[in-house]
Amino acid sequence: MHAFDVLGDPVRRRILELLADGEMSSGAVSEVIKEEFGISQPGVSQHLKVLRENGFATVRPEGTRRLYAVDSDPLRDIDAWLARFRHFWTPHLDALATELARGKRERRLRESADDTGGDEPVQQRSNP
């Protein structure tokens, strides 16, 4: 199965998101996926199997539990493949970052002006 076929499924993407935060038992993964997608434990086990067989997840036994974790190697391969296309979106993301920074700066200046009494200049009293 091609990497993008594996990641094309929203359930498997969600499982990887969960595992990105750290190792999880299959039972814990199943609970979240059942709640979010309405998939049974055997269904979740099938998704975990696909992730494991295609190298996206590792599993290790701990007593009666099976603990799953992300294997980053296939993700590095995807990242390398995507590198050819980054020039399409990087300038747009850079422009977005600039606009966000500009908005934060303007909001900070407005808040600062509100704290000092608004836009009206402070008048000084003259001593006669």
Sequence and secondary structure as in RCSB ss.txt:
>XXXX:A:sequence
MHAFDVLGDPVRRRILELLADGEMSSGAVSEVIKEEFGISQPGVSQHLKVLRENGFATVRPEGTRRLYAVDSDPL
RDIDAWLARFRHFWTPHLDALATELARGKRERRLRESADDTGGDEPVQQRSNP
>XXXX:A:secstr
  HHHHHTSHHHHHHHHHHHTS EEHHHHHHHHHHHH   HHHHHHHHHHHHHTTSEEEEEETTEEEEEE  HHH
HHHHHHHGGGHHHHHHHHHHHHHHHHHHHHHHHHHHHHHHTTSSS        
